[in-house]
Amino acid sequence: MTVLLRSFYAGCAALVLTGCNAIPNEEGLYLIEKPEGGVSSVRTSKSITQIAAAFQAAGFGDVAIIDGGSTVEASTRSEKMVNCGTIAQVALGKRATFPGSAPLAAVIYNEELFVRLVNTRSIVRVQMGQGDLYSISEDHRVTLEYQTPDGTSLFRQTKSFDQQQGAAFADGVTCESAGAARAVL
C-alpha cells in the first residue's frame, strides 16, 4: 500500500499539467482551462436587505445582516463559487473532461480506478460603500482528496484563499474564486 501511495501521489503531481490548451493523446490528467479569478467590488441599486434576500434565493445558507446593518454575510458549500479549471482525463484510449471543482470524479491512473473528491466551503461578505458601490470579500476553503474505490484516502490537501488570490494544489490544479457572488447581485 505504501508503494502504491507514493506512486499515486507522484503520478498525480506529474499528470496534471498547468496551462495545457489541448488534450494530448497520452494517458493522464491534464488541466486544459485555467481559472480567471473573482471581483472585489460591484455597483448595484439593491439595498442590504435586498442583497440578503438575493443570496437566500440563490441557495446560500446562513445569510445574515451584520455590522449594524452595513454588511451581508452568506455561506455555501456550492462548488460553483470556485473555479478549478477544466480537467481532461485520457485513459484506456478514451477522453473525458470535467470541471476541476466537480465534487466527485472517477480517475484512472496506471489502469487502476481512483475517486477524486472536492469539498468546498465559501463565505461571502458584501459591505456597503459609497452610493451604489459595494465591496465583496470572499473566503474559500477547498479540500481535494483522492481515494481508492473502497474509501481509503491516498492523498488529501486543503487550501484556503480569497477573491484576489487562488491556491495551487500538489496535483497541479489551481483554484480561484469564480466571481459567482457578483452574479447574485
C-alpha positions as MATLAB code, in Angstrom:
seq = 'MTVLLRSFYAGCAALVLTGCNAIPNEEGLYLIEKPEGGVSSVRTSKSITQIAAAFQAAGFGDVAIIDGGSTVEASTRSEKMVNCGTIAQVALGKRATFPGSAPLAAVIYNEELFVRLVNTRSIVRVQMGQGDLYSISEDHRVTLEYQTPDGTSLFRQTKSFDQQQGAAFADGVTCESAGAARAVL';
ca = [
       0.000    0.000    0.000;
       2.856    2.431    0.804;
       4.431    1.851   -2.613;
       1.052    2.432   -4.296;
       0.545    5.634   -2.281;
       3.961    7.048   -3.218;
       3.478    6.047   -6.845;
      -0.021    7.518   -6.966;
       0.998   10.802   -5.331;
       3.978   11.213   -7.671;
       1.762   10.332  -10.624;
      -0.924   12.857   -9.683;
       1.644   15.612   -9.304;
       3.133   14.751  -12.686;
      -0.077   14.160  -14.638;
      -1.965   17.421  -14.209;
      -0.221   19.908  -16.442;
      -0.935   23.609  -15.849;
      -1.737   25.628  -18.939;
      -2.322   22.821  -21.411;
      -4.812   24.042  -24.042;
      -5.323   20.835  -25.987;
      -5.959   17.315  -24.837;
      -2.892   15.208  -25.593;
      -3.159   11.601  -26.703;
      -1.015   10.244  -23.856;
      -2.787    8.772  -20.849;
      -3.090   11.060  -17.822;
      -4.887   14.048  -16.314;
      -4.449   17.452  -17.923;
      -5.591   20.906  -16.855;
      -6.924   22.361  -20.106;
      -8.654   25.519  -18.876;
      -7.215   27.712  -16.145;
      -9.380   29.772  -13.741;
      -9.698   33.555  -14.114;
     -10.463   34.910  -10.608;
     -13.147   36.893   -8.810;
     -14.104   40.507   -8.255;
     -13.737   42.775   -5.234;
     -16.440   45.396   -5.821;
     -19.739   45.803   -7.627;
     -22.287   48.531   -8.285;
     -25.922   47.748   -7.517;
     -29.062   49.689   -6.657;
     -30.160   46.935   -4.238;
     -30.399   47.620   -0.519;
     -28.635   45.451    2.079;
     -31.961   43.695    2.778;
     -32.477   43.004   -0.933;
     -28.912   41.689   -1.226;
     -29.512   39.330    1.718;
     -32.733   38.112    0.074;
     -30.892   37.592   -3.239;
     -28.275   35.389   -1.540;
     -31.022   33.362    0.175;
     -32.859   32.948   -3.143;
     -29.589   31.785   -4.742;
     -29.359   28.946   -2.211;
     -26.803   30.358    0.216;
     -27.181   29.186    3.816;
     -26.585   31.182    6.985;
     -27.362   34.558    5.405;
     -27.106   37.359    7.956;
     -27.041   41.150    8.061;
     -24.186   42.147   10.386;
     -22.078   45.168   11.405;
     -25.049   47.336   12.295;
     -26.836   46.627    9.029;
     -23.997   47.560    6.675;
     -22.815   44.054    5.674;
     -24.394   40.852    4.367;
     -22.580   37.600    5.165;
     -23.581   34.388    3.387;
     -22.068   30.912    3.227;
     -22.403   27.995    0.843;
     -20.848   24.632    0.039;
     -21.544   25.010   -3.687;
     -18.665   24.139   -5.979;
     -19.885   26.912   -8.306;
     -18.211   29.511   -6.070;
     -14.749   28.315   -7.092;
     -13.172   27.693  -10.462;
     -10.548   24.967  -10.578;
     -10.311   24.942  -14.357;
     -11.277   22.057  -16.609;
      -9.525   18.718  -16.344;
      -9.197   16.229  -19.168;
      -8.766   12.535  -18.435;
      -7.146   10.397  -21.113;
      -7.255    6.728  -20.135;
      -7.805    3.360  -21.780;
      -7.963    5.038  -25.175;
     -10.834    7.356  -24.147;
     -11.010   11.094  -23.405;
     -13.294   12.868  -20.960;
     -13.397   16.338  -19.409;
     -14.835   17.541  -16.121;
     -14.708   20.722  -14.018;
     -11.773   20.745  -11.623;
     -14.214   21.682   -8.844;
     -16.565   18.746   -9.546;
     -17.466   17.200   -6.179;
     -16.892   13.648   -7.449;
     -14.953   12.210  -10.380;
     -13.597    8.798  -11.294;
      -9.936    8.925  -12.290;
      -7.914    6.159  -13.897;
      -4.182    6.029  -13.206;
      -1.997    3.122  -14.378;
      -5.212    1.290  -15.320;
      -6.486    1.496  -11.730;
      -9.623    3.319  -10.675;
      -9.464    6.123   -8.107;
     -12.072    8.544   -6.793;
     -11.348   12.288   -6.832;
     -13.376   14.255   -4.271;
     -13.607   18.040   -3.974;
     -15.275   19.682   -0.981;
     -15.791   23.456   -0.947;
     -16.876   25.995    1.658;
     -17.272   29.662    0.759;
     -18.176   32.699    2.850;
     -19.109   35.905    1.051;
     -19.342   39.346    2.668;
     -20.921   42.270    0.841;
     -20.366   45.615    2.564;
     -21.981   48.962    1.769;
     -19.644   51.567    0.353;
     -20.279   54.998   -1.169;
     -23.553   55.353   -3.085;
     -24.256   52.193   -5.084;
     -20.742   50.735   -4.713;
     -20.420   47.626   -2.531;
     -17.226   45.773   -1.650;
     -17.183   41.991   -1.912;
     -14.872   39.774    0.106;
     -14.792   36.024   -0.300;
     -13.124   33.349    1.793;
     -12.928   29.911    0.198;
     -11.718   26.585    1.572;
     -11.258   23.710   -0.861;
     -10.312   20.158    0.093;
      -9.067   17.861   -2.656;
      -8.864   14.140   -1.943;
      -8.002   11.038   -3.940;
      -9.324    7.693   -2.655;
      -9.357    4.076   -3.657;
     -12.820    2.719   -4.576;
     -13.113    1.214   -1.075;
     -12.683    4.681    0.516;
      -9.025    4.508    1.576;
      -7.591    8.018    1.359;
      -4.381    8.231   -0.685;
      -3.983   11.997   -0.818;
      -5.803   14.847    0.925;
      -4.988   18.545    0.821;
      -6.910   21.611    1.997;
      -6.209   25.166    0.825;
      -7.813   28.492    1.747;
      -7.891   31.588   -0.446;
      -9.857   34.766   -1.144;
     -11.280   36.517   -4.214;
      -7.904   38.055   -5.096;
      -5.594   35.049   -4.870;
      -6.086   31.424   -5.713;
      -4.469   28.291   -4.347;
      -2.315   25.684   -6.067;
      -2.665   22.035   -5.108;
       0.072   19.396   -5.196;
      -1.609   17.620   -8.139;
      -1.165   20.755  -10.287;
      -4.734   22.090  -10.099;
      -5.161   25.776   -9.234;
      -8.440   27.012   -7.760;
      -9.638   30.633   -7.705;
     -12.839   32.482   -7.000;
     -15.387   32.014   -9.776;
     -16.774   35.516   -9.214;
     -20.200   33.975   -8.634;
     -21.106   36.430   -5.841;
     -21.298   39.205   -8.446;
     -23.913   37.233  -10.407;
     -26.167   37.163   -7.317;
     -26.038   40.940   -7.074;
];
